[in-house]
Amino acid sequence: MKCFLLIPLVLIFAGCQVNPPIEGRADPYQSAQIHFDSDQLRGDTAVGRPILARDESGMLLVTIPIRSAIDKTLYVDYRVTFFDRGGMPIERFGPFTKTLDPNTPDRIQVNSTTPRAADFQVDFRYAR
């Protein structure tokens, strides 16, 4: 008889079990300064090494050489994010649309509005 009374108690305690939290997985890739939303856009463009400078008031100036690497005019949107020394976003601009003529060197120039900007990221996608 006592055995039958213990069965419901065991079932009640088994139902009170707490599940562990589901933790996020680590991203195996380091964040880059230039990102594309598709492999096709990455293949259709050629991007040079970003050129960084500071003006006399300390604002970060970024110039990114870019061109359409195919025999077709491309319309791309880009968004720029500036980060402080600790990696925290402090400014975000865009999206802006850029027309890239076929196989013609061009550039995108952006500048921060605060001297706190220490790094940047540009995200490209086909214009919508």
N, CA, C and O atoms as a Tinker XYZ file with bonds, in Angstrom:
   512  protein
     1  N      0.816000   -1.186000    0.000000    73     2
     2  CA     0.000000    0.000000    0.000000    64     1     3
     3  C      0.861000    1.252000    0.000000    63     2     4     5
     4  O      0.589000    2.206000   -0.729000    81     3
     5  N      1.926000    1.241000    0.843000    73     3     6
     6  CA     2.807000    2.393000    0.899000    64     5     7
     7  C      3.509000    2.597000   -0.449000    63     6     8     9
     8  O      3.816000    3.723000   -0.841000    81     7
     9  N      3.747000    1.514000   -1.127000    73     7    10
    10  CA     4.409000    1.583000   -2.420000    64     9    11
    11  C      3.545000    2.346000   -3.424000    63    10    12    13
    12  O      4.070000    3.117000   -4.227000    81    11
    13  N      2.231000    2.139000   -3.388000    73    11    14
    14  CA     1.320000    2.829000   -4.292000    64    13    15
    15  C      1.244000    4.321000   -3.979000    63    14    16    17
    16  O      0.995000    5.121000   -4.880000    81    15
    17  N      1.449000    4.708000   -2.736000    73    15    18
    18  CA     1.438000    6.119000   -2.356000    64    17    19
    19  C      2.723000    6.835000   -2.807000    63    18    20    21
    20  O      2.709000    8.039000   -3.061000    81    19
    21  N      3.816000    6.095000   -2.902000    73    19    22
    22  CA     5.080000    6.693000   -3.301000    64    21    23
    23  C      5.148000    6.980000   -4.807000    63    22    24    25
    24  O      5.853000    7.897000   -5.229000    81    23
    25  N      4.433000    6.217000   -5.602000    73    23    26
    26  CA     4.468000    6.392000   -7.056000    64    25    27
    27  C      4.011000    7.794000   -7.456000    63    26    28    29
    28  O      4.711000    8.436000   -8.240000    81    27
    29  N      2.861000    8.319000   -6.961000    73    27    30
    30  CA     2.479000    9.681000   -7.341000    64    29    31
    31  C      3.479000   10.731000   -6.862000    63    30    32    33
    32  O      3.697000   11.734000   -7.542000    81    31
    33  N      4.093000   10.505000   -5.687000    73    31    34
    34  CA     5.078000   11.464000   -5.193000    64    33    35
    35  C      6.310000   11.493000   -6.092000    63    34    36    37
    36  O      6.858000   12.566000   -6.345000    81    35
    37  N      6.749000   10.355000   -6.571000    73    35    38
    38  CA     7.901000   10.283000   -7.467000    64    37    39
    39  C      7.578000   10.995000   -8.778000    63    38    40    41
    40  O      8.413000   11.726000   -9.311000    81    39
    41  N      6.373000   10.786000   -9.296000    73    39    42
    42  CA     5.969000   11.438000  -10.538000    64    41    43
    43  C      5.888000   12.952000  -10.367000    63    42    44    45
    44  O      6.246000   13.688000  -11.286000    81    43
    45  N      5.431000   13.429000   -9.230000    73    43    46
    46  CA     5.342000   14.869000   -8.974000    64    45    47
    47  C      6.732000   15.483000   -8.933000    63    46    48    49
    48  O      6.968000   16.530000   -9.537000    81    47
    49  N      7.664000   14.832000   -8.216000    73    47    50
    50  CA     9.021000   15.372000   -8.121000    64    49    51
    51  C      9.752000   15.293000   -9.464000    63    50    52    53
    52  O     10.580000   16.152000   -9.766000    81    51
    53  N      9.460000   14.295000  -10.250000    73    51    54
    54  CA    10.099000   14.176000  -11.565000    64    53    55
    55  C      9.644000   15.308000  -12.478000    63    54    56    57
    56  O     10.419000   15.770000  -13.316000    81    55
    57  N      8.399000   15.761000  -12.330000    73    55    58
    58  CA     7.873000   16.856000  -13.144000    64    57    59
    59  C      8.419000   18.207000  -12.737000    63    58    60    61
    60  O      8.267000   19.166000  -13.494000    81    59
    61  N      9.043000   18.330000  -11.584000    73    59    62
    62  CA     9.582000   19.601000  -11.092000    64    61    63
    63  C     11.035000   19.804000  -11.492000    63    62    64    65
    64  O     11.670000   20.756000  -11.037000    81    63
    65  N     11.563000   18.948000  -12.316000    73    63    66
    66  CA    12.958000   19.065000  -12.725000    64    65    67
    67  C     13.154000   20.354000  -13.521000    63    66    68    69
    68  O     12.318000   20.688000  -14.361000    81    67
    69  N     14.230000   21.075000  -13.275000    73    67    70
    70  CA    14.539000   22.327000  -13.956000    64    69    71
    71  C     15.522000   22.037000  -15.082000    63    70    72    73
    72  O     16.573000   21.433000  -14.868000    81    71
    73  N     15.171000   22.472000  -16.269000    73    71    74
    74  CA    16.048000   22.285000  -17.424000    64    73    75
    75  C     17.139000   23.346000  -17.428000    63    74    76    77
    76  O     16.900000   24.475000  -16.999000    81    75
    77  N     18.335000   23.001000  -17.906000    73    75    78
    78  CA    19.409000   23.998000  -17.977000    64    77    79
    79  C     19.105000   25.029000  -19.068000    63    78    80    81
    80  O     18.364000   24.726000  -20.004000    81    79
    81  N     19.661000   26.237000  -18.967000    73    79    82
    82  CA    19.433000   27.243000  -20.019000    64    81    83
    83  C     20.130000   26.831000  -21.311000    63    82    84    85
    84  O     21.116000   26.094000  -21.295000    81    83
    85  N     19.604000   27.318000  -22.419000    73    83    86
    86  CA    20.214000   27.058000  -23.721000    64    85    87
    87  C     21.141000   28.232000  -24.014000    63    86    88    89
    88  O     20.693000   29.362000  -24.205000    81    87
    89  N     22.425000   27.946000  -24.047000    73    87    90
    90  CA    23.418000   28.988000  -24.256000    64    89    91
    91  C     23.677000   29.196000  -25.736000    63    90    92    93
    92  O     23.535000   28.276000  -26.541000    81    91
    93  N     24.060000   30.420000  -26.085000    73    91    94
    94  CA    24.412000   30.731000  -27.464000    64    93    95
    95  C     25.710000   30.058000  -27.853000    63    94    96    97
    96  O     26.580000   29.823000  -27.015000    81    95
    97  N     25.830000   29.753000  -29.124000    73    95    98
    98  CA    27.067000   29.138000  -29.585000    64    97    99
    99  C     28.019000   30.237000  -30.046000    63    98   100   101
   100  O     27.583000   31.293000  -30.505000    81    99
   101  N     29.277000   29.991000  -29.927000    73    99   102
   102  CA    30.289000   30.958000  -30.320000    64   101   103
   103  C     30.372000   31.031000  -31.845000    63   102   104   105
   104  O     30.291000   30.013000  -32.532000    81   103
   105  N     30.532000   32.238000  -32.355000    73   103   106
   106  CA    30.695000   32.431000  -33.793000    64   105   107
   107  C     32.157000   32.135000  -34.148000    63   106   108   109
   108  O     33.053000   32.784000  -33.609000    81   107
   109  N     32.419000   31.182000  -35.032000    73   107   110
   110  CA    33.805000   30.824000  -35.344000    64   109   111
   111  C     34.502000   31.837000  -36.261000    63   110   112   113
   112  O     35.699000   31.709000  -36.517000    81   111
   113  N     33.768000   32.838000  -36.755000    73   111   114
   114  CA    34.338000   33.803000  -37.694000    64   113   115
   115  C     34.536000   35.156000  -37.025000    63   114   116   117
   116  O     33.669000   35.635000  -36.295000    81   115
   117  N     35.684000   35.761000  -37.282000    73   115   118
   118  CA    35.951000   37.104000  -36.798000    64   117   119
   119  C     35.170000   38.100000  -37.647000    63   118   120   121
   120  O     35.011000   37.906000  -38.853000    81   119
   121  N     34.691000   39.152000  -37.025000    73   119   122
   122  CA    33.985000   40.189000  -37.760000    64   121   123
   123  C     34.975000   40.958000  -38.626000    63   122   124   125
   124  O     36.078000   41.279000  -38.184000    81   123
   125  N     34.584000   41.245000  -39.836000    73   123   126
   126  CA    35.431000   41.988000  -40.769000    64   125   127
   127  C     34.910000   43.418000  -40.876000    63   126   128   129
   128  O     33.859000   43.743000  -40.325000    81   127
   129  N     35.636000   44.255000  -41.574000    73   127   130
   130  CA    35.191000   45.630000  -41.768000    64   129   131
   131  C     34.229000   45.741000  -42.938000    63   130   132   133
   132  O     33.413000   46.663000  -42.972000    81   131
   133  N     34.302000   44.828000  -43.898000    73   131   134
   134  CA    33.433000   44.871000  -45.071000    64   133   135
   135  C     32.706000   43.543000  -45.194000    63   134   136   137
   136  O     33.327000   42.481000  -45.228000    81   135
   137  N     31.374000   43.615000  -45.262000    73   135   138
   138  CA    30.534000   42.427000  -45.365000    64   137   139
   139  C     29.609000   42.543000  -46.574000    63   138   140   141
   140  O     29.185000   43.638000  -46.945000    81   139
   141  N     29.303000   41.401000  -47.180000    73   139   142
   142  CA    28.341000   41.330000  -48.283000    64   141   143
   143  C     27.207000   40.421000  -47.868000    63   142   144   145
   144  O     27.414000   39.465000  -47.122000    81   143
   145  N     25.996000   40.714000  -48.352000    73   143   146
   146  CA    24.855000   39.882000  -47.953000    64   145   147
   147  C     24.709000   38.638000  -48.815000    63   146   148   149
   148  O     23.866000   37.788000  -48.529000    81   147
   149  N     25.519000   38.515000  -49.873000    73   147   150
   150  CA    25.434000   37.312000  -50.706000    64   149   151
   151  C     26.781000   37.046000  -51.371000    63   150   152   153
   152  O     27.582000   37.958000  -51.576000    81   151
   153  N     27.009000   35.780000  -51.702000    73   151   154
   154  CA    28.217000   35.412000  -52.441000    64   153   155
   155  C     28.182000   36.000000  -53.846000    63   154   156   157
   156  O     29.227000   36.327000  -54.407000    81   155
   157  N     26.986000   36.137000  -54.417000    73   155   158
   158  CA    26.877000   36.690000  -55.764000    64   157   159
   159  C     27.359000   38.136000  -55.796000    63   158   160   161
   160  O     28.114000   38.513000  -56.693000    81   159
   161  N     26.935000   38.951000  -54.832000    73   159   162
   162  CA    27.386000   40.346000  -54.792000    64   161   163
   163  C     28.889000   40.416000  -54.548000    63   162   164   165
   164  O     29.578000   41.237000  -55.153000    81   163
   165  N     29.390000   39.576000  -53.685000    73   163   166
   166  CA    30.838000   39.553000  -53.436000    64   165   167
   167  C     31.593000   39.226000  -54.723000    63   166   168   169
   168  O     32.641000   39.812000  -54.993000    81   167
   169  N     31.066000   38.298000  -55.513000    73   167   170
   170  CA    31.711000   37.936000  -56.774000    64   169   171
   171  C     31.548000   38.974000  -57.864000    63   170   172   173
   172  O     32.390000   39.072000  -58.757000    81   171
   173  N     30.473000   39.754000  -57.806000    73   171   174
   174  CA    30.212000   40.774000  -58.836000    64   173   175
   175  C     30.976000   42.073000  -58.591000    63   174   176   177
   176  O     30.997000   42.951000  -59.454000    81   175
   177  N     31.599000   42.199000  -57.430000    73   175   178
   178  CA    32.326000   43.427000  -57.098000    64   177   179
   179  C     33.777000   43.114000  -56.780000    63   178   180   181
   180  O     34.130000   41.987000  -56.432000    81   179
   181  N     34.600000   44.129000  -56.906000    73   179   182
   182  CA    35.998000   44.058000  -56.473000    64   181   183
   183  C     36.197000   45.208000  -55.488000    63   182   184   185
   184  O     35.913000   46.365000  -55.800000    81   183
   185  N     36.686000   44.875000  -54.302000    73   183   186
   186  CA    36.847000   45.876000  -53.244000    64   185   187
   187  C     38.315000   45.933000  -52.850000    63   186   188   189
   188  O     38.949000   44.905000  -52.613000    81   187
   189  N     38.844000   47.148000  -52.782000    73   187   190
   190  CA    40.222000   47.338000  -52.361000    64   189   191
   191  C     40.325000   47.494000  -50.854000    63   190   192   193
   192  O     39.316000   47.497000  -50.149000    81   191
   193  N     41.537000   47.623000  -50.372000    73   191   194
   194  CA    41.788000   47.809000  -48.942000    64   193   195
   195  C     41.294000   49.197000  -48.526000    63   194   196   197
   196  O     41.616000   50.190000  -49.179000    81   195
   197  N     40.520000   49.270000  -47.451000    73   195   198
   198  CA    40.034000   50.576000  -46.986000    64   197   199
   199  C     41.191000   51.508000  -46.611000    63   198   200   201
   200  O     42.211000   51.072000  -46.078000    81   199
   201  N     41.007000   52.783000  -46.900000    73   199   202
   202  CA    41.991000   53.812000  -46.564000    64   201   203
   203  C     41.407000   54.632000  -45.414000    63   202   204   205
   204  O     40.329000   55.214000  -45.541000    81   203
   205  N     42.127000   54.673000  -44.291000    73   203   206
   206  CA    41.666000   55.394000  -43.112000    64   205   207
   207  C     42.520000   56.631000  -42.887000    63   206   208   209
   208  O     43.737000   56.607000  -43.071000    81   207
   209  N     41.865000   57.707000  -42.488000    73   207   210
   210  CA    42.567000   58.936000  -42.156000    64   209   211
   211  C     41.745000   59.684000  -41.119000    63   210   212   213
   212  O     40.587000   59.348000  -40.870000    81   211
   213  N     42.344000   60.687000  -40.523000    73   211   214
   214  CA    41.648000   61.567000  -39.592000    64   213   215
   215  C     41.807000   62.999000  -40.085000    63   214   216   217
   216  O     42.888000   63.402000  -40.514000    81   215
   217  N     40.729000   63.758000  -40.019000    73   215   218
   218  CA    40.833000   65.163000  -40.395000    64   217   219
   219  C     41.364000   65.968000  -39.217000    63   218   220   221
   220  O     41.652000   65.409000  -38.159000    81   219
   221  N     41.493000   67.273000  -39.397000    73   219   222
   222  CA    42.084000   68.106000  -38.353000    64   221   223
   223  C     41.238000   68.174000  -37.083000    63   222   224   225
   224  O     41.762000   68.517000  -36.023000    81   223
   225  N     39.954000   67.860000  -37.160000    73   223   226
   226  CA    39.108000   67.855000  -35.954000    64   225   227
   227  C     39.002000   66.457000  -35.330000    63   226   228   229
   228  O     38.285000   66.270000  -34.346000    81   227
   229  N     39.717000   65.473000  -35.902000    73   227   230
   230  CA    39.759000   64.136000  -35.318000    64   229   231
   231  C     38.711000   63.167000  -35.839000    63   230   232   233
   232  O     38.624000   62.044000  -35.344000    81   231
   233  N     37.916000   63.566000  -36.821000    73   231   234
   234  CA    36.900000   62.676000  -37.383000    64   233   235
   235  C     37.562000   61.602000  -38.234000    63   234   236   237
   236  O     38.516000   61.878000  -38.960000    81   235
   237  N     37.050000   60.372000  -38.141000    73   235   238
   238  CA    37.573000   59.250000  -38.920000    64   237   239
   239  C     37.011000   59.310000  -40.332000    63   238   240   241
   240  O     35.796000   59.340000  -40.524000    81   239
   241  N     37.902000   59.327000  -41.322000    73   239   242
   242  CA    37.528000   59.351000  -42.734000    64   241   243
   243  C     37.866000   57.995000  -43.337000    63   242   244   245
   244  O     38.989000   57.512000  -43.196000    81   243
   245  N     36.900000   57.382000  -44.005000    73   243   246
   246  CA    37.086000   56.055000  -44.586000    64   245   247
   247  C     36.820000   56.132000  -46.086000    63   246   248   249
   248  O     35.784000   56.642000  -46.513000    81   247
   249  N     37.755000   55.628000  -46.879000    73   247   250
   250  CA    37.591000   55.539000  -48.325000    64   249   251
   251  C     37.743000   54.074000  -48.709000    63   250   252   253
   252  O     38.736000   53.430000  -48.368000    81   251
   253  N     36.732000   53.549000  -49.433000    73   251   254
   254  CA    36.751000   52.148000  -49.849000    64   253   255
   255  C     36.731000   52.096000  -51.379000    63   254   256   257
   256  O     35.720000   52.434000  -51.994000    81   255
   257  N     37.847000   51.673000  -51.999000    73   255   258
   258  CA    37.840000   51.477000  -53.446000    64   257   259
   259  C     36.924000   50.300000  -53.796000    63   258   260   261
   260  O     37.005000   49.238000  -53.179000    81   259
   261  N     36.058000   50.499000  -54.785000    73   259   262
   262  CA    35.111000   49.448000  -55.187000    64   261   263
   263  C     34.776000   49.630000  -56.665000    63   262   264   265
   264  O     34.796000   50.744000  -57.188000    81   263
   265  N     34.471000   48.525000  -57.323000    73   263   266
   266  CA    34.020000   48.591000  -58.713000    64   265   267
   267  C     33.165000   47.379000  -59.034000    63   266   268   269
   268  O     33.229000   46.354000  -58.355000    81   267
   269  N     32.367000   47.515000  -60.077000    73   267   270
   270  CA    31.648000   46.368000  -60.621000    64   269   271
   271  C     32.679000   45.539000  -61.371000    63   270   272   273
   272  O     33.356000   46.051000  -62.262000    81   271
   273  N     32.803000   44.283000  -61.025000    73   271   274
   274  CA    33.795000   43.407000  -61.654000    64   273   275
   275  C     33.203000   42.629000  -62.821000    63   274   276   277
   276  O     33.826000   41.704000  -63.342000    81   275
   277  N     32.005000   43.008000  -63.223000    73   275   278
   278  CA    31.340000   42.348000  -64.343000    64   277   279
   279  C     30.973000   43.401000  -65.383000    63   278   280   281
   280  O     31.047000   44.597000  -65.101000    81   279
   281  N     30.583000   42.979000  -66.568000    73   279   282
   282  CA    30.220000   43.906000  -67.645000    64   281   283
   283  C     28.772000   44.358000  -67.502000    63   282   284   285
   284  O     27.976000   44.236000  -68.433000    81   283
   285  N     28.447000   44.877000  -66.332000    73   283   286
   286  CA    27.070000   45.270000  -66.044000    64   285   287
   287  C     27.095000   46.350000  -64.963000    63   286   288   289
   288  O     27.910000   46.296000  -64.043000    81   287
   289  N     26.206000   47.323000  -65.080000    73   287   290
   290  CA    26.072000   48.340000  -64.043000    64   289   291
   291  C     25.415000   47.707000  -62.824000    63   290   292   293
   292  O     24.410000   47.006000  -62.945000    81   291
   293  N     25.983000   47.956000  -61.658000    73   291   294
   294  CA    25.432000   47.426000  -60.408000    64   293   295
   295  C     24.902000   48.567000  -59.558000    63   294   296   297
   296  O     25.467000   49.660000  -59.533000    81   295
   297  N     23.824000   48.296000  -58.872000    73   295   298
   298  CA    23.257000   49.233000  -57.913000    64   297   299
   299  C     23.321000   48.545000  -56.550000    63   298   300   301
   300  O     22.656000   47.536000  -56.313000    81   299
   301  N     24.134000   49.112000  -55.664000    73   299   302
   302  CA    24.322000   48.501000  -54.358000    64   301   303
   303  C     23.917000   49.481000  -53.257000    63   302   304   305
   304  O     24.104000   50.692000  -53.374000    81   303
   305  N     23.365000   48.927000  -52.206000    73   303   306
   306  CA    23.090000   49.692000  -50.988000    64   305   307
   307  C     24.202000   49.375000  -50.001000    63   306   308   309
   308  O     24.695000   48.248000  -49.948000    81   307
   309  N     24.589000   50.368000  -49.228000    73   307   310
   310  CA    25.575000   50.121000  -48.185000    64   309   311
   311  C     25.177000   50.875000  -46.918000    63   310   312   313
   312  O     24.571000   51.945000  -46.972000    81   311
   313  N     25.528000   50.295000  -45.799000    73   311   314
   314  CA    25.262000   50.872000  -44.480000    64   313   315
   315  C     26.589000   50.900000  -43.731000    63   314   316   317
   316  O     27.362000   49.943000  -43.789000    81   315
   317  N     26.847000   51.990000  -43.035000    73   315   318
   318  CA    28.116000   52.170000  -42.330000    64   317   319
   319  C     27.850000   52.275000  -40.833000    63   318   320   321
   320  O     26.942000   52.982000  -40.396000    81   319
   321  N     28.653000   51.564000  -40.064000    73   319   322
   322  CA    28.590000   51.635000  -38.609000    64   321   323
   323  C     29.979000   52.000000  -38.097000    63   322   324   325
   324  O     30.975000   51.395000  -38.493000    81   323
   325  N     30.036000   52.994000  -37.212000    73   323   326
   326  CA    31.292000   53.361000  -36.564000    64   325   327
   327  C     31.278000   52.852000  -35.134000    63   326   328   329
   328  O     30.240000   52.848000  -34.472000    81   327
   329  N     32.450000   52.421000  -34.664000    73   327   330
   330  CA    32.599000   51.854000  -33.326000    64   329   331
   331  C     33.620000   52.658000  -32.527000    63   330   332   333
   332  O     34.535000   53.256000  -33.093000    81   331
   333  N     33.452000   52.664000  -31.200000    73   331   334
   334  CA    34.445000   53.305000  -30.339000    64   333   335
   335  C     35.589000   52.329000  -30.067000    63   334   336   337
   336  O     35.592000   51.219000  -30.599000    81   335
   337  N     36.546000   52.726000  -29.256000    73   335   338
   338  CA    37.714000   51.880000  -28.966000    64   337   339
   339  C     37.343000   50.559000  -28.303000    63   338   340   341
   340  O     38.062000   49.571000  -28.445000    81   339
   341  N     36.228000   50.537000  -27.583000    73   339   342
   342  CA    35.783000   49.322000  -26.921000    64   341   343
   343  C     34.961000   48.407000  -27.811000    63   342   344   345
   344  O     34.522000   47.347000  -27.365000    81   343
   345  N     34.743000   48.799000  -29.074000    73   343   346
   346  CA    33.970000   47.977000  -29.999000    64   345   347
   347  C     32.472000   48.202000  -29.940000    63   346   348   349
   348  O     31.708000   47.459000  -30.555000    81   347
   349  N     32.043000   49.223000  -29.203000    73   347   350
   350  CA    30.610000   49.522000  -29.107000    64   349   351
   351  C     30.198000   50.421000  -30.268000    63   350   352   353
   352  O     30.902000   51.383000  -30.577000    81   351
   353  N     29.058000   50.125000  -30.924000    73   351   354
   354  CA    28.600000   50.990000  -32.011000    64   353   355
   355  C     28.229000   52.371000  -31.467000    63   354   356   357
   356  O     27.549000   52.489000  -30.448000    81   355
   357  N     28.685000   53.406000  -32.161000    73   355   358
   358  CA    28.361000   54.766000  -31.726000    64   357   359
   359  C     27.614000   55.555000  -32.788000    63   358   360   361
   360  O     26.940000   56.534000  -32.467000    81   359
   361  N     27.723000   55.140000  -34.064000    73   359   362
   362  CA    27.008000   55.815000  -35.149000    64   361   363
   363  C     26.658000   54.804000  -36.225000    63   362   364   365
   364  O     27.415000   53.870000  -36.491000    81   363
   365  N     25.504000   55.001000  -36.839000    73   363   366
   366  CA    25.109000   54.157000  -37.973000    64   365   367
   367  C     24.476000   55.066000  -39.019000    63   366   368   369
   368  O     23.606000   55.880000  -38.709000    81   367
   369  N     24.928000   54.913000  -40.268000    73   367   370
   370  CA    24.426000   55.719000  -41.369000    64   369   371
   371  C     23.963000   54.800000  -42.494000    63   370   372   373
   372  O     24.543000   53.737000  -42.719000    81   371
   373  N     22.924000   55.214000  -43.191000    73   371   374
   374  CA    22.469000   54.484000  -44.366000    64   373   375
   375  C     21.194000   53.723000  -44.114000    63   374   376   377
   376  O     20.625000   53.790000  -43.024000    81   375
   377  N     20.754000   53.014000  -45.096000    73   375   378
   378  CA    21.505000   52.654000  -46.306000    64   377   379
   379  C     21.547000   53.791000  -47.337000    63   378   380   381
   380  O     20.628000   54.602000  -47.452000    81   379
   381  N     22.642000   53.805000  -48.066000    73   379   382
   382  CA    22.844000   54.695000  -49.197000    64   381   383
   383  C     22.951000   53.818000  -50.433000    63   382   384   385
   384  O     23.367000   52.663000  -50.338000    81   383
   385  N     22.582000   54.348000  -51.587000    73   383   386
   386  CA    22.680000   53.592000  -52.836000    64   385   387
   387  C     23.841000   54.129000  -53.658000    63   386   388   389
   388  O     24.020000   55.339000  -53.791000    81   387
   389  N     24.620000   53.217000  -54.201000    73   387   390
   390  CA    25.773000   53.568000  -55.038000    64   389   391
   391  C     25.632000   52.857000  -56.372000    63   390   392   393
   392  O     25.357000   51.658000  -56.416000    81   391
   393  N     25.820000   53.600000  -57.470000    73   391   394
   394  CA    25.816000   53.025000  -58.813000    64   393   395
   395  C     27.254000   52.743000  -59.214000    63   394   396   397
   396  O     28.099000   53.638000  -59.195000    81   395
   397  N     27.527000   51.501000  -59.576000    73   395   398
   398  CA    28.870000   51.092000  -59.994000    64   397   399
   399  C     28.845000   50.775000  -61.478000    63   398   400   401
   400  O     28.202000   49.817000  -61.906000    81   399
   401  N     29.551000   51.590000  -62.266000    73   399   402
   402  CA    29.624000   51.363000  -63.703000    64   401   403
   403  C     30.507000   50.149000  -63.986000    63   402   404   405
   404  O     31.410000   49.847000  -63.206000    81   403
   405  N     30.253000   49.447000  -65.098000    73   403   406
   406  CA    30.999000   48.231000  -65.403000    64   405   407
   407  C     32.509000   48.455000  -65.460000    63   406   408   409
   408  O     32.992000   49.320000  -66.191000    81   407
   409  N     33.235000   47.677000  -64.692000    73   407   410
   410  CA    34.701000   47.648000  -64.718000    64   409   411
   411  C     35.361000   49.018000  -64.572000    63   410   412   413
   412  O     36.464000   49.227000  -65.076000    81   411
   413  N     34.709000   49.935000  -63.899000    73   411   414
   414  CA    35.246000   51.283000  -63.716000    64   413   415
   415  C     35.551000   51.517000  -62.239000    63   414   416   417
   416  O     34.653000   51.422000  -61.403000    81   415
   417  N     36.800000   51.820000  -61.909000    73   415   418
   418  CA    37.130000   52.066000  -60.504000    64   417   419
   419  C     36.314000   53.226000  -59.926000    63   418   420   421
   420  O     36.106000   54.247000  -60.582000    81   419
   421  N     35.870000   53.048000  -58.715000    73   419   422
   422  CA    35.078000   54.059000  -58.013000    64   421   423
   423  C     35.449000   53.966000  -56.545000    63   422   424   425
   424  O     36.321000   53.182000  -56.170000    81   423
   425  N     34.795000   54.756000  -55.717000    73   423   426
   426  CA    35.074000   54.684000  -54.280000    64   425   427
   427  C     33.859000   55.153000  -53.505000    63   426   428   429
   428  O     33.021000   55.917000  -53.984000    81   427
   429  N     33.812000   54.660000  -52.294000    73   427   430
   430  CA    32.815000   55.104000  -51.332000    64   429   431
   431  C     33.580000   55.830000  -50.236000    63   430   432   433
   432  O     34.562000   55.307000  -49.709000    81   431
   433  N     33.136000   57.020000  -49.896000    73   431   434
   434  CA    33.784000   57.793000  -48.838000    64   433   435
   435  C     32.758000   58.100000  -47.755000    63   434   436   437
   436  O     31.665000   58.591000  -48.038000    81   435
   437  N     33.120000   57.809000  -46.533000    73   435   438
   438  CA    32.261000   58.096000  -45.380000    64   437   439
   439  C     33.126000   58.677000  -44.274000    63   438   440   441
   440  O     34.326000   58.414000  -44.201000    81   439
   441  N     32.501000   59.464000  -43.421000    73   439   442
   442  CA    33.244000   59.985000  -42.282000    64   441   443
   443  C     32.359000   59.977000  -41.045000    63   442   444   445
   444  O     31.137000   60.109000  -41.125000    81   443
   445  N     33.007000   59.820000  -39.912000    73   443   446
   446  CA    32.286000   59.836000  -38.644000    64   445   447
   447  C     31.928000   61.281000  -38.306000    63   446   448   449
   448  O     32.471000   62.225000  -38.879000    81   447
   449  N     31.017000   61.428000  -37.377000    73   447   450
   450  CA    30.654000   62.770000  -36.910000    64   449   451
   451  C     31.153000   63.003000  -35.492000    63   450   452   453
   452  O     30.820000   64.010000  -34.867000    81   451
   453  N     31.948000   62.077000  -34.990000    73   451   454
   454  CA    32.535000   62.216000  -33.667000    64   453   455
   455  C     33.973000   61.709000  -33.694000    63   454   456   457
   456  O     34.261000   60.715000  -34.360000    81   455
   457  N     34.875000   62.370000  -32.984000    73   455   458
   458  CA    36.253000   61.883000  -32.934000    64   457   459
   459  C     36.408000   60.601000  -32.108000    63   458   460   461
   460  O     37.493000   60.020000  -32.077000    81   459
   461  N     35.351000   60.160000  -31.448000    73   459   462
   462  CA    35.402000   58.900000  -30.681000    64   461   463
   463  C     35.472000   57.677000  -31.580000    63   462   464   465
   464  O     35.834000   56.598000  -31.111000    81   463
   465  N     35.137000   57.811000  -32.853000    73   463   466
   466  CA    35.134000   56.668000  -33.771000    64   465   467
   467  C     36.554000   56.122000  -33.927000    63   466   468   469
   468  O     37.487000   56.856000  -34.253000    81   467
   469  N     36.695000   54.816000  -33.685000    73   467   470
   470  CA    38.004000   54.169000  -33.784000    64   469   471
   471  C     38.026000   53.092000  -34.860000    63   470   472   473
   472  O     39.098000   52.728000  -35.344000    81   471
   473  N     36.869000   52.580000  -35.240000    73   471   474
   474  CA    36.789000   51.511000  -36.229000    64   473   475
   475  C     35.460000   51.649000  -36.967000    63   474   476   477
   476  O     34.620000   52.466000  -36.591000    81   475
   477  N     35.273000   50.851000  -38.016000    73   475   478
   478  CA    34.059000   50.941000  -38.823000    64   477   479
   479  C     33.708000   49.576000  -39.395000    63   478   480   481
   480  O     34.507000   48.640000  -39.365000    81   479
   481  N     32.487000   49.492000  -39.918000    73   479   482
   482  CA    32.030000   48.311000  -40.654000    64   481   483
   483  C     31.103000   48.802000  -41.750000    63   482   484   485
   484  O     30.284000   49.692000  -41.519000    81   483
   485  N     31.224000   48.229000  -42.946000    73   483   486
   486  CA    30.348000   48.552000  -44.064000    64   485   487
   487  C     29.674000   47.271000  -44.518000    63   486   488   489
   488  O     30.333000   46.257000  -44.747000    81   487
   489  N     28.355000   47.322000  -44.645000    73   487   490
   490  CA    27.559000   46.174000  -45.089000    64   489   491
   491  C     26.965000   46.487000  -46.460000    63   490   492   493
   492  O     26.283000   47.499000  -46.624000    81   491
   493  N     27.223000   45.620000  -47.450000    73   491   494
   494  CA    26.736000   45.806000  -48.804000    64   493   495
   495  C     25.617000   44.806000  -49.124000    63   494   496   497
   496  O     25.625000   43.670000  -48.650000    81   495
   497  N     24.655000   45.257000  -49.940000    73   495   498
   498  CA    23.614000   44.393000  -50.491000    64   497   499
   499  C     23.202000   44.995000  -51.834000    63   498   500   501
   500  O     23.454000   46.169000  -52.102000    81   499
   501  N     22.569000   44.180000  -52.671000    73   499   502
   502  CA    22.014000   44.714000  -53.909000    64   501   503
   503  C     20.935000   45.723000  -53.556000    63   502   504   505
   504  O     20.180000   45.518000  -52.605000    81   503
   505  N     20.852000   46.820000  -54.318000    73   503   506
   506  CA    19.843000   47.842000  -54.049000    64   505   507
   507  C     18.453000   47.260000  -54.263000    63   506   508   509
   508  O     18.232000   46.425000  -55.140000    81   507
   509  N     17.535000   47.722000  -53.444000    73   507   510
   510  CA    16.153000   47.216000  -53.534000    64   509   511
   511  C     15.243000   48.256000  -54.102000    63   510   512
   512  O     14.046000   48.013000  -54.252000    81   511
